[in-house]
């Protein structure tokens, strides 16, 4: 079984969203899922705060992270990124979430 988590982050105007993304990804490192998991984050190239967080987690953790780069108008319409992720996913379960959702112990794949 594979889980595909899809999140959005736009921290150009409100940098606390990049901090929330950091906490969300950290929760997956602290409490690693018991099933194969991919996390896809929809963002824009101009958002250095978000892309810096993603770059750090890609380089320093074992999380399987996918970037989906959207245009600025499209980042505000979450349905666009979610639709792209769902259409490209091969996972049995796709979970759409926001960056302020933190995954706790036993949240994903209780053993």
C-alpha positions in Angstrom: 0.0 0.0 0.0 1.2 3.5 -0.8 0.0 6.8 0.6 0.3 10.1 -1.4 -0.1 13.2 0.8 -0.7 16.4 -1.1 -0.2 19.8 0.6 0.0 23.4 -0.5 2.3 26.2 0.7 2.5 29.8 -0.2 4.6 31.8 2.2 5.5 34.9 0.2 3.1 37.1 2.1 2.8 35.1 5.3 6.0 33.3 6.3 4.3 31.3 9.0 3.1 29.0 6.3 6.7 27.9 5.6 7.1 27.4 9.4 3.9 25.2 9.4 5.3 23.2 6.5 8.5 22.7 8.4 6.4 21.3 11.4 4.3 19.1 9.1 7.4 17.6 7.4 9.1 17.2 10.8 6.1 15.3 12.1 6.6 12.7 9.3 10.3 12.4 10.2 9.6 12.1 14.0 6.7 9.6 13.4 7.6 7.9 10.2 4.7 6.3 8.4 4.5 2.5 8.5 3.5 2.4 4.9 5.2 3.8 1.8 4.5 7.5 1.7 5.1 10.3 -0.8 4.4 13.9 0.1 3.7 16.3 -2.7 3.9 20.0 -2.0 2.3 22.5 -4.4 4.2 25.8 -4.4 5.4 28.6 -6.7 9.0 29.2 -7.8 9.0 32.8 -6.4 8.4 31.4 -2.8 11.9 31.0 -1.6 10.8 30.4 2.0 8.8 27.3 1.0 11.4 26.0 -1.5 14.2 26.5 1.1 12.2 24.3 3.5 11.6 21.7 0.9 15.3 21.7 -0.2 16.4 21.2 3.4 14.1 18.2 3.9 15.0 16.6 0.6 18.7 16.9 1.4 18.6 15.9 5.1 15.8 13.4 5.5 14.5 10.2 3.9 11.2 11.7 3.1 10.0 11.2 -0.5 9.0 14.7 -1.5 7.7 15.9 -4.8 7.5 19.6 -5.8 4.6 20.6 -7.9 5.2 24.1 -9.2 2.1 26.1 -9.9 1.6 29.6 -11.4 0.8 32.3 -8.9 -2.9 32.5 -9.8 -3.2 28.7 -9.5 -1.6 28.4 -6.1 -4.7 30.2 -4.7 -7.0 27.5 -6.2 -6.1 24.3 -4.3 -8.3 22.3 -6.5 -5.8 22.7 -9.4 -2.8 21.3 -7.5 -5.0 18.5 -6.0 -6.3 17.5 -9.4 -2.8 17.4 -10.9 -1.6 15.3 -8.0 -4.6 12.9 -8.1 -4.2 12.4 -11.9 -0.5 11.6 -11.6 -0.6 9.5 -8.5 -0.3 5.7 -8.5 -1.0 5.4 -4.8 -3.9 3.5 -3.4 -4.8 6.4 -1.1 -4.4 10.2 -1.8 -4.7 12.4 1.3 -5.3 16.2 0.6 -4.1 18.3 3.6 -3.0 21.7 4.5 0.4 22.7 5.9 -1.0 23.3 9.4 -1.9 19.6 9.7 0.6 17.7 11.9 0.9 13.9 11.8 1.2 12.3 15.2 2.3 8.9 16.4 0.3 6.1 14.9 -1.5 8.5 12.6 -0.3 6.7 9.5 -0.1 2.9 9.4 -0.5 1.5 12.9 1.7 -1.6 13.2 
